Amino acid sequence: MLGIGRNSKRDPSLPLRLRLGLELDSFFPRFEVSCVVESYRGEASAFLSKYGITEGDQLLLALKNGKELRGTLMPSYSNDESILVIKLENGYNVGISYKYVESVKVIERRGKGVGERTTVLATGGEVKIISTGGTIVSKIEYETGAVRPALSTEEILQFVPEAKEFGTVSAEILFSILSEEMKPTYWEKIAEAVKKAFDEGVRGVVVAHGTDTMAYTAAALSFSLRTLQGPVVLVGSQRSSDRPSSDSAINLLSSILLAKQGEFGEVVVNMHGETSDTYTLAHRGVKVRKMHTSRRDAFQSINSRPLARVWWRERKLEMIEDEVRQRGASTVLETGFDDRVFLLKYWPGLRPEVVEQIVSSGVRGIIIEGTGLGHTSKEFAPYLRKAVKEGVFVGMTSQCLFGAVNMNVYTTGRTLMEAGVTPLLDMLPEVALVKLMWVLKRASDLEEVRKLMINNLVGEINVRHTVEMYPRWDSGR
Amino acid sequence: MLGIGRNSKRDPSLPLRLRLGLELDSFFPRFEVSCVVESYRGEASAFLSKYGITEGDQLLLALKNGKELRGTLMPSYSNDESILVIKLENGYNVGISYKYVESVKVIERRGKGVGERTTVLATGGEVKIISTGGTIVSKIEYETGAVRPALSTEEILQFVPEAKEFGTVSAEILFSILSEEMKPTYWEKIAEAVKKAFDEGVRGVVVAHGTDTMAYTAAALSFSLRTLQGPVVLVGSQRSSDRPSSDSAINLLSSILLAKQGEFGEVVVNMHGETSDTYTLAHRGVKVRKMHTSRRDAFQSINSRPLARVWWRERKLEMIEDEVRQRGASTVLETGFDDRVFLLKYWPGLRPEVVEQIVSSGVRGIIIEGTGLGHTSKEFAPYLRKAVKEGVFVGMTSQCLFGAVNMNVYTTGRTLMEAGVTPLLDMLPEVALVKLMWVLKRASDLEEVRKLMINNLVGEINVRHTVEMYPRWDSGR
């Protein structure tokens, strides 16, 4: 919520955006990006000149309805030339027309602090940001109003001028794609770019990535970079950077901090930790899942605790998990994926002949998202047995997502195991699929595939489930 | 946890089961069911005779280690003839050898209360229990040690003698299958049996069902029985009834209560509500999912609040959701499912040609489990367009599970919609699949399929998401 008090919601003299705060965000027509480097023009510019205010100044705005608004003047990319963009203390940007402002008091002049470009190196530095696309670096498409990736990392850093206080940063645009277009061959390119960055001497790497398939990429990088000299932090944004409720700035700042300070050599996903903006959570790359289509705290650890909590405002890193992979002496890259795999989710009515069809399409491995402890109808047993005999790996995960499969409990599980199905413990279906693609490039026969699949390589299997790993439900309270 | 105090965990004089309590449950060799109608024999029987104790008596056992155990003597189906089964006040059964018992004091004699068979009618009564199989009515298989459905509803009612205090109960064994063997044709049989029960005049129906596919059946019944004279309560058990931590008794009792007292005409899933045993939660049949492979509170509402909380001990029903479907004047059955559908989960690397393969196998509809707000790679657009042109319905859901799809936000979503993909809002992928099977039997053309799919028929679409519908994570606290 905005930090401007509950009453503001009902005060009709306030502009709609301020009255309804962030909840309105998804309904409010978005800023249209006219130009990403220009800032205030026209009326707003004249208003600011009158007070001698420049971007970065900390302001106290007395509004015409008697209320006050305190925050830092940010660059505006709105087409509405009357809008001032104020960054509130809670990290959010709000847009307000200068027409609603009675008077302005400058609390502290920072001037160059924001207006000045953050220094971005081409290579090296303490942290390297590798940009692949996604909402964290997106802008609005003129014609359709839809969001499209466009801003460069340099441009995004204009939004987070604090970044330079965290350390020296270099940036590289590797791709500019929405993450639903991500492919295993791109995972290989990202892994290579990460390795190159560490070879250049950075302490940590931030990978800016669309959120849709970020967890898949996190798993792919985890298996490809089993020895790392420092943290690899995947970060994205659930709300694009032109929106007042955007999580771009907080997530990016927090990730730079984590990449520099994190005393581990693991791949993590670092995103909003809870409803408000107090911290982000760094989730182990093989134990994380996007669990909500739009919430900023969409990414959550499954069958695992997050590795760390990052207090972006306090610039403090708090480790949650003790057992982390240590920084290695060098970064060892072992990449390559065989995409001849299939993820088959079971449902009542699914016919077992589907297995034949999948096998005949040339796949080398199938991950089943079974029911409960790892089941399909028994009718699948002969079809799966035939597939395994033909050299196709068949692994079992659960569509429950939480908990582990255990195929010893019921007759069905035992029958499927006897047919050659391998239970994959508490591995997430998506992680099992990515791991299988990676394993198939390395194993010489089915027995080796099976061994590698049930071997805990980078923390993708967790046998110690504790009660707090299952989230608290009961929304009826 | 067991109600016998924390210290008991470390007391080596106690039997292993009591020392480690329920946590040990999954490791402890299970009771083997020798006979489901007999009870105490041999040594235990002699011990009980000595004290003149019969099943149902409330006892205070002084143990040899100085501790006490208070509870009700239950029938034992253990092969170990030394075991006494005591139902603790928290609802759990524990097994303890009489050898660890120093002395027994009878607190209250109930005698016939438990030993006596609960009266089970063949038809009518206030509540009808339709048994389809699953763990709630399962026993251990001799040869393998695995669990197999076997016990009749009558036999299960021996475990919950309190049932008769809730009302008159009739029971029917419809099938005896593990729920992974459930099929759309069986859904039809269950729906018919439910209709028949209401026609016989019951107030509510309990459907005992395996947990693996219970949510699918709940959705199928929801669409088939849109007008209901009373509650249809699906219930199962995550731990079989022979295990001390079994949730069979609590879930079944609570469901009988709900079926009789619930003032609504909806299909719900009623299972353990939280870690302990204080209440069960009744989830709307089209908004529920099994979210854990083994926990007793595995079933949770997604994008919705539970309808009601059932305090089984207090015999109290607490409504959580105000907007429920009212009891109708008659039960209207409209069943039938077309299983020529496919649920396709998208992942990076999935090739778009898979759409052609699915369509050529003769399906009439595809539900995509897309990423984020409802995406696949853009490469899928021409393939999906072709499928839709050939009369195949293509609906979009999200693998995030929480939140709604919104295909207007990004270019990819707009492209897919333009190709003919229908966004299915916040419908769960599994519910969308079951609904599609039902709709395909009723609609005469693709346009009608589309209309019915986005029409909120029985609460499967919820547009009012509130913050508490997303469970609380952050297991690092």
Contacts between the chains, C-beta under 8 A, distances in Angstrom:
chain1	res1	chain2	res2	distance
A	141	B	411	6.6
A	144	B	411	7.0
A	144	B	414	6.4
A	146	B	408	7.2
A	146	B	409	6.5
A	146	B	410	5.7
A	146	B	411	4.9
A	146	B	413	7.7
A	146	B	414	5.8
A	147	B	409	6.1
A	147	B	410	5.5
A	147	B	411	7.6
A	148	B	410	7.7
A	148	B	411	5.7
A	178	B	375	7.6
A	178	B	410	6.3
A	178	B	411	7.4
A	178	B	412	5.8
A	179	B	371	7.5
A	180	B	346	7.8
A	180	B	370	7.8
A	180	B	371	5.4
A	180	B	372	7.3
A	180	B	375	3.9
A	180	B	376	6.3
A	180	B	377	5.7
A	180	B	378	7.7
A	180	B	412	5.5
A	181	B	377	5.3
A	181	B	378	6.5
A	181	B	412	7.8
A	182	B	348	4.5
A	183	B	348	5.6
A	183	B	349	5.8
A	183	B	377	7.8
A	184	B	348	6.5
A	184	B	349	4.7
A	186	B	348	8.0
A	187	B	348	7.7
A	211	B	372	6.2
A	212	B	371	3.8
A	212	B	372	3.9
A	212	B	373	8.0
A	212	B	375	5.6
A	213	B	347	7.7
A	213	B	348	5.0
A	213	B	371	5.6
A	216	B	347	6.4
A	216	B	348	5.1
A	217	B	348	7.6
A	273	B	474	6.2
A	274	B	474	6.0
A	275	B	467	6.4
A	281	B	474	6.7
A	281	B	476	7.0
A	290	B	371	7.5
A	290	B	372	6.7
A	290	B	399	7.9
A	290	B	400	5.2
A	291	B	400	5.7
A	291	B	401	6.6
A	291	B	402	5.4
A	292	B	400	5.4
A	292	B	402	4.2
A	292	B	403	4.4
A	292	B	470	6.1
A	293	B	372	5.8
A	293	B	373	5.1
A	293	B	374	7.6
A	293	B	398	5.0
A	293	B	400	4.8
A	293	B	402	7.1
A	293	B	403	3.3
A	293	B	404	6.1
A	293	B	405	6.3
A	293	B	406	7.1
A	294	B	373	6.8
A	294	B	403	5.0
A	294	B	404	7.6
A	294	B	406	7.2
A	295	B	402	7.5
A	295	B	403	6.5
A	295	B	470	6.2
A	297	B	470	7.9
A	297	B	473	7.4
A	298	B	400	6.7
A	298	B	402	7.9
A	298	B	403	7.6
A	300	B	473	4.6
A	301	B	473	7.3
A	301	B	475	6.6
A	305	B	475	4.9
A	305	B	476	5.2
A	306	B	474	7.4
A	306	B	475	7.3
A	306	B	476	4.9
A	309	B	476	5.9
A	320	B	476	3.6
A	321	B	476	7.7
A	337	B	349	7.3
A	339	B	349	3.9
A	339	B	351	7.8
A	341	B	349	7.7
A	343	B	345	5.6
A	343	B	347	5.8
A	345	B	343	5.6
A	345	B	345	5.5
A	345	B	369	7.3
A	346	B	180	7.8
A	347	B	213	7.7
A	347	B	216	6.4
A	347	B	343	5.9
A	347	B	430	6.5
A	347	B	433	6.0
A	348	B	182	4.5
A	348	B	183	5.6
A	348	B	184	6.5
A	348	B	186	8.0
A	348	B	187	7.6
A	348	B	213	5.0
A	348	B	216	5.1
A	348	B	217	7.6
A	349	B	183	5.8
A	349	B	184	4.7
A	349	B	337	7.3
A	349	B	339	3.9
A	349	B	341	7.7
A	349	B	437	6.9
A	351	B	339	7.8
A	354	B	361	7.9
A	357	B	357	6.7
A	357	B	361	6.4
A	361	B	354	7.9
A	361	B	357	6.4
A	369	B	345	7.3
A	370	B	180	7.8
A	371	B	179	7.5
A	371	B	180	5.4
A	371	B	212	3.8
A	371	B	213	5.6
A	371	B	290	7.5
A	372	B	180	7.2
A	372	B	211	6.2
A	372	B	212	3.9
A	372	B	290	6.7
A	372	B	293	5.8
A	373	B	212	7.9
A	373	B	293	5.1
A	373	B	294	6.8
A	374	B	293	7.6
A	375	B	178	7.6
A	375	B	180	3.9
A	375	B	212	5.7
A	376	B	180	6.3
A	377	B	180	5.7
A	377	B	181	5.4
A	377	B	183	7.8
A	378	B	180	7.8
A	378	B	181	6.5
A	398	B	293	5.0
A	399	B	290	7.9
A	400	B	290	5.2
A	400	B	291	5.7
A	400	B	292	5.4
A	400	B	293	4.8
A	400	B	298	6.7
A	401	B	291	6.6
A	402	B	291	5.4
A	402	B	292	4.2
A	402	B	293	7.1
A	402	B	295	7.5
A	402	B	298	7.9
A	403	B	292	4.4
A	403	B	293	3.3
A	403	B	294	5.0
A	403	B	295	6.5
A	403	B	298	7.6
A	404	B	293	6.1
A	404	B	294	7.6
A	405	B	293	6.3
A	406	B	293	7.1
A	406	B	294	7.2
A	408	B	146	7.2
A	409	B	146	6.5
A	409	B	147	6.1
A	410	B	146	5.6
A	410	B	147	5.5
A	410	B	148	7.7
A	410	B	178	6.3
A	411	B	141	6.5
A	411	B	144	6.9
A	411	B	146	4.9
A	411	B	147	7.6
A	411	B	148	5.7
A	411	B	178	7.4
A	412	B	178	5.9
A	412	B	180	5.5
A	412	B	181	7.8
A	413	B	146	7.7
A	414	B	144	6.3
A	414	B	146	5.7
A	430	B	347	6.5
A	433	B	347	6.0
A	437	B	349	6.9
A	466	B	475	7.9
A	467	B	275	6.4
A	468	B	475	4.4
A	468	B	477	7.7
A	469	B	475	5.0
A	470	B	292	6.2
A	470	B	295	6.2
A	470	B	297	7.9
A	471	B	471	3.7
A	471	B	472	5.7
A	471	B	473	4.5
A	471	B	475	7.5
A	472	B	471	5.8
A	472	B	472	4.3
A	473	B	297	7.4
A	473	B	300	4.6
A	473	B	301	7.4
A	473	B	471	4.5
A	474	B	273	6.1
A	474	B	274	6.0
A	474	B	281	6.7
A	474	B	306	7.4
A	475	B	301	6.7
A	475	B	305	5.0
A	475	B	306	7.3
A	475	B	466	7.9
A	475	B	468	4.3
A	475	B	469	5.1
A	475	B	471	7.5
A	476	B	281	7.0
A	476	B	305	5.3
A	476	B	306	5.0
A	476	B	309	6.0
A	476	B	320	3.5
A	476	B	321	7.7
A	477	B	468	7.6
